[in-house]
Amino acid sequence: MRCPSCGSDNCHIIEEVESRQKGFGFFKGCCGYLILGPIGWLCGLCGMGESHTSKKAFWICNHCGRKFRV
C-alpha cells in the first residue's frame, strides 16, 4: 500500500473498535411517564444496557504519519 501523501510504501493497517453502551435516559423515562403513566416509565427502561460495536480499518504511513482509508 502506498501513502497518498508522501508516496511511501512503508504503511501498516490498524483496526479500531468502538463500543458504545446505551443506558436509561432520565428524559426518556419522564416523557414516557407523562404520556403513558407508570407503564411509560418502564418503557423508558427498554434498551438499557445494549451495546453497539463498530470496527474501522485504517492505514497509517510510518514515514509521514498520515492516517488514511482505502
BELUR-V970808 format. One record per residue. PHI is phi in degrees with one decimal (* if undefined). OMEGA is omega as a letter, one per 40 degrees, with the letter a starting at -180 (* if undefined). D_CENTER is the distance of its C-alpha to the mean C-alpha in whole Angstrom. Layout:
phi=(PHI	PHI)
omega=(OMEGA	OMEGA)
d_center=(D_CENTER	D_CENTER)
//
This chain:
phi=(*	-105.0	-72.5	-70.7	-87.6	-110.1	84.6	-70.2	-102.9	-95.6	-125.4	-136.4	-100.0	-130.6	-109.5	-103.3	-114.3	-114.4	-125.0	-124.9	-112.0	-89.8	-122.6	-76.5	-98.5	-59.1	-63.4	-62.7	-65.5	-65.7	-63.6	-62.8	-67.0	-66.3	-83.8	-118.0	82.3	-58.9	-66.5	-64.8	-62.6	-67.7	-65.0	-65.3	-76.9	-59.3	86.9	-66.2	87.5	-70.3	-120.9	-123.8	-119.9	-136.7	-116.2	-132.7	-108.9	-130.4	-98.5	-126.6	-81.8	-75.2	-84.7	-108.0	84.4	-69.7	-107.3	-147.7	-109.7	-109.2)
omega=(i	i	i	a	a	i	a	i	i	a	i	a	i	i	i	i	i	a	i	i	a	a	i	i	i	a	i	i	i	i	i	i	i	a	a	a	a	i	i	i	i	i	i	i	a	i	a	i	i	i	i	i	i	a	i	i	i	i	i	i	i	a	a	i	a	i	a	i	i	*)
d_center=(26	28	26	26	27	30	31	30	30	29	25	23	19	16	13	10	8	5	6	6	9	11	15	18	18	22	22	21	24	26	26	26	29	31	31	32	33	32	30	28	27	26	24	22	21	20	17	17	15	13	10	7	6	6	8	10	13	15	19	20	24	26	29	27	23	22	18	18	17	20)
//
